[in-house]
Amino acid sequence: MKQNQLKNKAALFDKLKNRGIFWSYAKSTTFTDLGDNIFCENVLKYGDFDDLKSLFSFYEASYIKKVWEDKLVTDDRFKKFNLFLARIFFEMDIESEYFTGSKNARFEKFRLLAS
């Protein structure tokens, strides 16, 4: 990885950390501690449009799409946002019904915990 790109990722991480995005992690957590998957997931969930554009300049769209499919698509809280990401960033020609049939992983975890 280019040193400049690592520096830019770390700067985006610091920006988001200062906005409270990574509140559930230790204050001493750095970008390198976090790892690419968690970083990607949190930028997708909580970043603004410019943050998303930066994310796509750091990683291949296929990598980001994989993280998106694994972590966000099944979460009903992000249904409208998922439609936005699919249409704008992943150039998918879909409607919101695309996300309706997917199994809600978050709900399933809560259901298992409750039983």
Secondary structure, DSSP 8 states (H G I E B T S, - for coil): --HHHHHHHHHHHHHHHHTTTTTTS-TT--HHHH-HHHHHHHHHHH--HHHHHHHHHHS-HHHHHHHHHHHTTT-GGGHHHHHHIIIIIS-----THHHHSS--HHHHHHHHHH-
